[in-house]
Structure formats: C-alpha cells, structure tokens
Amino acid sequence: MDTEIRETVTINNNSNVIKATKNTESQITYSLYSYNNDPDFLIRQYFLYSPEQRAEIRENIAINIKSLPSFLEILKWGASNKARDAYDGAIDLLAEINNIELLNDACKYLEATNQLWIASNRTDKLFWVDSLWEILIKSIAYSYKIPLEERFKLLENLVWNQPINRRIFKASLIDAFVSIASETNTIAIKNLIQRFTSLDEKDEYIRNYALIALEELDD
Amino acid sequence: MLPTLLELEIEPPIYIRKIDSRSKWNPEGCGNNLMERARIASELLFKDPDNLYSLWLINTDKDFYGVLAALSANRNSTGKHIDFICIKDSDLRQLNINYVKAPEGKCFLVQSLHFNASIDEEMAARLCYILMEQGIEAKRCSKQNTQLILEHQLKIGCKATKTTALLCDCEL
C-alpha cells in the first residue's frame, strides 16, 4: 500500500483558496475548495461544438467565466484529448475573458501545481502541466480586452520569477512576447527575450529559439 | 511581400498538419534518443479523440495562402503564428496510413485539398519517428507572414476571411 504523504501547497487570494495536494507516491490528485467536480455545463457544451459553432458562441460563454475553477476547467479541456481542436478552442475562449485577476490566479495555481510534480519523477505529469502553461500564456498574450500593460506585466513577472524551468514554458513566453511586440515597446520585449539567449540558459534549444524570435522582431 | 513556399522551405507537393506548437516537436529530456522524442511528441501532438487528423495538400503558394486562411477562419484574432509539420505522401504510404479527401473550410480554392487521416497512437509515434529520422523540423508561419497572407486573402475576397465581396477571385 502506498505511503500517504499529504504534501500541500496553498495559495490564498481574494477570490479563492487553492489547494494542490499530493496524496500518495503513486497517485497525486488536486483539489480545490468549493470546487464542483461536475464541470460547467456551458464549458462542456462549448468544447463539444464544432470550431465554427464555438466561434459563434465564444463571447457569450466567456462572459459567464467568473471563477478560477471554471477557468481551470477550460485549461484542462484545452490540454486534454476529449474534443477536436480543443487546444485552439481553449485559447480563443480564454482570450475573450476580461479579468486579469483570473489570469493571475491561474498562474499561481499552476506554479503551485508545478512545484508538486517536480518533486515527483512523473515526467508525463510535467508535460501535462507544460500544456496547461502553454495555453495559459498564449491566452494572456491574446486577451485583447485586457489592457496591454497589465498583460505585459503578468508575462514579465513570469520571466523574472522564473517559476518553471521547462522548455515549453519558456518557449511559450518567448512566443507571447513576439505576439504582443507590435502593440508595445519592442526594445523592452527584446530585452526580455535576450535573457533567454545567454549561457545562463542551459537549454540550447531555448537559446536558439530566443535568437530566432529576436530575428523575427528585427524583420 | 507575401512569403513563398520556397522561402518557407516547403517542397510541394506536401501535406501540412497544423500542430499546437513547435516546441512540442522537440520535447525536453530526450537527448539523442529519437524513439523517446517521437513517442513524447506524438503523445503531445496527436490527441484527437477519434484518431482523425486534418491534412492539407499543398501544391502552390496560393494553396498555402488558402489553407492559412482556412485555419485562421474561426479564431478570434487572425494575427497569430501557425506551427505545422510537413508530411510527404510517401511517408503516409510507408506507414499504410489511411487518408481520404474530406472537403473542409470556407476557402473555395483549398476545400478539396483537405484530407482526414486515421492515425492511432502507435502509428502517430511511428510517423513522428520517420519524420524526425529524416531531420524534419516543425515549421512556423510567423505572425507577420500570417497577417500578410490574411490581408491578401481578404483583398481577393476569400470566403475564409471576413470579406464582404460577393465573389472570390477563384470564382471569377
């Protein structure tokens, strides 16, 4: 029988209390206080529609996404294999949300989740969290209803805090900066990307990835 | 200037498959172990519930522009980069992958260039492996190029854009 570990990371914020709990060595589960296990009906409906139908109802669905559990449910759908084109569907839906606090809380949740999985040797789960990060970071970049300065600050914090030393996380951040470059100060963007080109960055793939991004910004 | 297939180093005829992101084609922690890289990449990129995957046949620059417009048609921002992998007909045949013409999308020019391929988990890993073995890397149509292409498609009245034109150039 597995030894029960019960390692918990808790984040307190204004709207929710988030708890990620590692129960046993072989089984790790996450729970959220006040989280209803049945996903929001609207979200489920959205992902079961075709991409054409999703585009028509996206804005109205997004208006009803007001809680972190709902937000996380969309992230999970996007990374899952439960619906066709769910990845793009999740990014486009989350990009309609006009609430920087939700984006911020989702970042904190994933940081806590990542801490737990890194302690384990479950690479499959780390790749799963990578996918959640990728969708979240792209959503932040594309959230056109949220002022650019707020999105930029959130992405910048992810660079400086560097909570995740993972390839997909860093590549997503670089892509996000390239994506918002045309809306903002390109020099500030380039400086942030430049950070990934130095030898302090141990992943050669990311160093090259950042160099290609800088070339794209110079074109 | 609109990008060309030559500039993007795409050698037609070729099938392109849109992927979530370029970095998932190079998952970390695999070193030189191609088998492991292919296994992880296939798990990250081939996850359709019905094992049915869209392929677009590209013969010309115009086909590529139409496909980009079709892929962007239902997105809420049309200025996004698009990552994809290129697959040769011989790669599909080598693995006995079954693919059938399945007209899709709003661009009249490329509707008939869409195929559905049935690829299960094991086949996806083998497909990734033979592509990686050939040194094939995931490609990207940058945000800038995507925007240029979509502006062009709008100008010619492509039905995959928010055009108000009655007829597209390819209908004239």
HADDOCK unambig.tbl for C-alpha pairs under 7 A between the chains (distance, minus, plus):
assign (segid A and resid 51 and name CA) (segid B and resid 74 and name CA) 6.32 0.50 0.50
assign (segid A and resid 52 and name CA) (segid B and resid 74 and name CA) 5.89 0.50 0.50
assign (segid A and resid 55 and name CA) (segid B and resid 74 and name CA) 5.61 0.50 0.50
assign (segid A and resid 55 and name CA) (segid B and resid 75 and name CA) 6.96 0.50 0.50
assign (segid A and resid 81 and name CA) (segid B and resid 47 and name CA) 4.98 0.50 0.50
assign (segid A and resid 81 and name CA) (segid B and resid 48 and name CA) 5.57 0.50 0.50
assign (segid A and resid 81 and name CA) (segid B and resid 49 and name CA) 5.46 0.50 0.50
assign (segid A and resid 82 and name CA) (segid B and resid 49 and name CA) 5.61 0.50 0.50
assign (segid A and resid 83 and name CA) (segid B and resid 48 and name CA) 6.84 0.50 0.50
assign (segid A and resid 83 and name CA) (segid B and resid 49 and name CA) 6.13 0.50 0.50
assign (segid A and resid 84 and name CA) (segid B and resid 48 and name CA) 5.68 0.50 0.50
assign (segid A and resid 84 and name CA) (segid B and resid 49 and name CA) 6.74 0.50 0.50
assign (segid A and resid 87 and name CA) (segid B and resid 20 and name CA) 6.96 0.50 0.50
assign (segid A and resid 92 and name CA) (segid B and resid 75 and name CA) 6.45 0.50 0.50
assign (segid A and resid 92 and name CA) (segid B and resid 76 and name CA) 5.97 0.50 0.50
assign (segid A and resid 167 and name CA) (segid B and resid 28 and name CA) 6.29 0.50 0.50
assign (segid A and resid 168 and name CA) (segid B and resid 23 and name CA) 6.04 0.50 0.50
assign (segid A and resid 171 and name CA) (segid B and resid 23 and name CA) 6.68 0.50 0.50
